[in-house]
Amino acid sequence: MKLKTLTALVATTAICAPMAFAADMADEMTIVSWGGAYSKSQLKAYHEPYMEKTGVKIINDESSAEAVAKLRAMNEAGNVTWDVVDVVASDALRLCDEGLAMEIDPDEHLAAAPDGTSAEDDFGDMLVGDCFIPQIVYSTTFGYRTDLVGDTPPDDICDVFDLEAYPGKRSLEKRAINNMEWALLCDGVAKEDVYDVLGTEEGQEKALAKLDTIKDSVIWWSAGADTPQLLADGEVVMGSTYNGRLFSVIEEQNQPVAMLWDAQVFDLDGWIIPTGLSPERQARALDYIMFATDTQRLADQAKYISYGPARASSAPLVGQHAELGIDMAPHMPTDPNNAKNTFLYNYEFWADYRDDIEAKFQAWLAK
């Protein structure tokens, strides 16, 4: 599979006619996503308009965190019950490599921009794999309690490892990805060398040793909603999660929480269509994808959550929050003020190393 880079990510920030298929389309579909504020944004921007337009019934499933394992099991059993699945780009690459996601031709299956720009050109570097249909640019970053950090709020990722200056509990995701990179950055590894170092046994041990320095002060999370709740309850002084989750707790819930954008990890999220669907279900899934990833729909999602649309033509259409009335552009991870020091997630590295490093990380966590 040919992989593309995200080097143009910071700079990249028509409603289409229905697709025609020879096959009849299913009148019900199961769409899998992550839950919380993110699923709500999809419901408002995509699902409800599509259901109103077509009359199809959409069943929401919030199992995206287990998508790879569950799709493997469904394929093994010959019973694929999901029609469209929201996954991060690295999981899309794995599913594509394993033949569990169908290949997409951007210019056949996705809408052109309103000015006629092809979908392939409009999505550009966001098209990182043959089976992946990008929706949003998001980041994993840190939030902190403004009332628990004293007079000098944290402004550097390495403040997460400074228990003396910022005593108290932290929350970190219960997986190797991102934690290992941040640990190496804060152990003196240059940003451009992180993945070279992490690809070695010595580098992996180095990262785990750095994480050891705060391990006793960490609450480990598995669901994106965990850190916002821990911050709202004052159980942690700082914690990692998705920037949209932090936006919700800060702007919608008005909690005493602020963002630490330093070394935010840029990532992509989007759709895959599982292989093994009947012609009717595949036709419906493709029709939904054509609708839900057009220029206006991706811009509409930004009315509900602070994730940047993956199409270049959508960015100028990002306006105000649908309920709060605040401008959304400054809350996007790709905003220049927030993207001064970003870390770009390496999809190819984690596609190759994830299983081995994750096993080592979980063994370390169990000690």
N, C-alpha and C positions, 0 to 999 in steps of 0.2 A: 504494500500500500504506500502510495506517495504521501508524505506528510508535508504540511506547509508550516511556516513559522508565524509567530505573533509579533514580529518586530514592528509592524505598523499598527499595533493595537491602540495605542494612545491616540494616534491621529485619526483612527476610524471610530469614531464615535458619532400600489394602485390596486387599490383593492382590485383583485383579479376576478375574471369571470370564472364560473364553476368549471371544473375539469369534466371532460366528457369521457366516459368509459363504456366499452362494449358490454362489460359485465354489469349486472345490477349491483347496487351498493347495499351493504348491511344497514339496518335501521337502528342498530345499537352498537356502541363501541366502549371499550374500557381504556381509559387514558391514565397512565401511571405517572405520578410526580412525587414531590417532596413534602407536601403538606404546608401548614402554616400560612404566613403572609404571601409566600411565593405561589402556592396553589390558588390562593384567593385572587392574586393578580391574573393568573391564567384563566380562572373562572370568569372574571369580569371582562378581560380583553379578548379572549378566544372562545371559551366554551359556550357562554350564554349567547353571544351573537351567532355562533355557528348553529346551536340548537334552534334558535329562533328562525334562522334562514332556511334550515333543512328539515326540521322536525325530528332529527335523529336524537336518540337518548344517549347521553354521555354518562358513564359510570366512572366516578373518580376513585382511584386507588393511590395510596400514599406509601408505596413500597419501593421507591426509587433507590433507597440506600441498599437494598438487597437485589437490585435488578440483575446483576450479572449472574449471581447464584441461582436466582429463581428462573431466569430465562434458560440457563443450562439445564435445570431440572425439567422445565416444561418441554424443552426440545427432546430430552432423553425419553420423556414419557409420551411424546408425540401428541401433546395436548397444550397448545399455546393459547392462553386465554386473554392475553393482553394485545391491544391493537396499536397503540402508540405509546412509547415510553420515553420519559424525560430522563436523560443521563448527562453526567459530565463527559467532556470530550475524551478523556483517557479511557473511560469505560466503554464509550462508543467504539474506540479503536479495537479494544479487546473483543467486543461482541462481533465486530465486522471481521476481524481476523479468524474468529471461530465459526464464521458462517451463520451467526445467529441474528444478524441484522441485514436488511436488504440494501443493496447499493442504490444510491440516489444520483440521478443526472440533474444537476441544478437547473439547467436551462429547459429541461423537460418537465420536471416535477415541482419547480418553485416559480413563483411569479416574478416577472421582470419589474424593475422600478417604474414609477409613474412616467419618468422621462424616456423610457425605453431601454435604459441600461440593463444588460442581461443580469440575471440573478447571480451568475458566477462572478461577474465583475463587481456587483453591488455588495456581495458578501466578502469577496476578496480573500484576505488571509484568514478569515474566520472559518473557511472550509478546510478543516484540518484532516479530514478523512473521507473516504468514499461513501460511508454510510451515515454520516453525521449531518444533521440539519440544525445549524446554530440558531439560537434564540437570543441569548443575552451574554454580556460580559459582566462577570461579577468578581468579587474578591473575597478571600478569607482574610480577615484582619482582626484587630483587637478593639474591644470596648473597655472602658474603665469607669469606675464610680468617681464622679467629680468630688464627692464629699469624703472620700476615703484616701486621697492621694496627697494630702497636704497642700502646701503653697506652690509646689512645682509639679505640675501634671506631667505624666510620662509623654515623651515625644520621640523616643527611639525604641525600636523593637527589642533592643537588649535590656531595656528597663523591665521587661517581663522576667528576666533572670536575676534582677537585682532585688533580693529579699531584704536587704538592709535599708535601701532608700524607699522601697514600696513593700512593706510587710503585709502579709495576708495571703489568702488563698487565690490561686489562679484556676482557670478552667481551660483545658486543652482537649482537642478532639482525640478520641481513643483510637488513633491510627498513626502510622509512620509519616504519611504525606504531610507536608508543610512543617510539622514539628522538627523533622530531621534537618530540613533546610534552614529554619530559623536557628536551630542549635549550632549549626556549623557557622552561619553568619556571625553569631555572637561568641564564637570561639576563635574568631579571627580569620576565617576563610573568606577570601574575596568573592564577591557576588558571581563573577564570571567563572570561578573555579569550583563552585559548590557541587555541581553534578559530577565533575571529574573526581572530586574527593569522595562523594557519596557512593560512587561506583566501586570503591575499594573496601576491603574488610576493615582496614585501619580507619578509614573515614566514617564508616558506620559505627565503629566503637567510639570514635571521637564524638560523634553526635549524641550517642546514648550517654556518654560520660557527662556531657554538658547538661543533658536533661536530668541526669541524676542529681544535679545541684539543686533542683527545685521539685523533684519528684514527690517529696513528702508534703509539699504545699499545693499539689495539683488535685483538682476534682476533674475526672475524665468524663467527657460527654460523647454521646452517640447521635443525638438528635439535634438539629439546628436550633430548636427552641430552648434547649437546655441552658446555654450561656445567658441569653436575655433574661430568663427567669432567675438564674442565680445572681445576676447583676441587680435585677429589680428587688430581689429579696435581701441584698447586701451580704450574700454568702461568699462572694468572691470580690476581690478588689479590681481584677481585670480578667478578661477571658476572650478566647478566640471564637469566632463564628462568622457567618456570611454577612457581608455588609448590609444587605437588605433586612436581615433580622435585627441588626443594630439600629438601622433607620427607624424601624417600627417601634422599638422600645424607647428611642430618644424622642422622635417627633410625634408619634401617634399616642404613646403612653405617657409622655412627658416625665420620664424617669431621670434622675440625676446621673446620666451616663453620657460620655463623650467618646468620640472615635480616635483611635490611634492608627493613622493611615500608613505609618512608616513600614516599609517592607511588606505591604499588602501583597498577597499572592493573586495575581490575575489568573482567571480561569474562564472557560466557556461552558455553557450549559445549552442543551438543545435536545432535539428529538431523534429517536431511531424508530424504524418500523420493523418489528420482528419478522424473521422468515417463518415459513410454515403456516401462514394465514390462508384461508380460502380466498378465491378470486374476489368474492363479494366483500369480504372484510378488508383485503388489501386495497381494493378500489376506494372504499370509504376512508381508510387511513390516509391514502394519498390525496384524496379530496380535502380532508381536514388539514393536512400539512400545507397544501397550496394556499388555503384560506388563512391559516393561523400564522404563517411566516411572511405575509406580504408586508409592504412598507408601512402601511397605516397600522396594522395590528401590532407589529413590534413596537411602534411608537406608543400605541395605546397602553401597552403593558407598563410602560414607565410612568403612567398616571397613578399607579398603585404601589409601585415598589422601586427602590433606587438601584436598578440594574440597567446598564446601558444596552440599547438594542444592537444586535449584531450586524444589521445592515447599515451601510453608510447613508443611504437615502432616508433612513428613519430618524437619525440624530437631529436634524433641523426641526422635526415635528414634535420633539419632546417638549412638553409644556409644563403645566402646573399639576400638582397632585389633585386627584379627582375630589377628595374630601377635605383636605387641609388647605388647599388654595396656595400652597407655597411652590416656588419654582423648583423643579426637580433636577435641573442640570447640575447645580453645585453639589448635589448629593450623590452623583454618579462616581464610581471608582475611577472612571477615565477622565474626570475633570482635572485640568492641569494643576490646580491647587492641591488636589488629593493624590496625584500621580507623580509627585516629585521624586519619590524613591520606591519604585515598584519592583517586585520580583516576578519574573515570568515563569510560570509552571512549565516543566519540560515533559510533554506528553510521551514522547518516544522513550525517554529514560524510564518513566514509571510503567509503561507498557512492557518493558523488558525486565525491570527489576522488582516490580511491586510484590509479587508473591514471596520472593526470598526475603526482602527487607521487612515486609509486613510480618512474616513469621518470626523474624529476629526481634522485632519491636514488641510483639505480643508476648514473647518469652521473657523479654526484659521487664515488661509491665507486670508480669505475674510473679516476679521475684519479691 
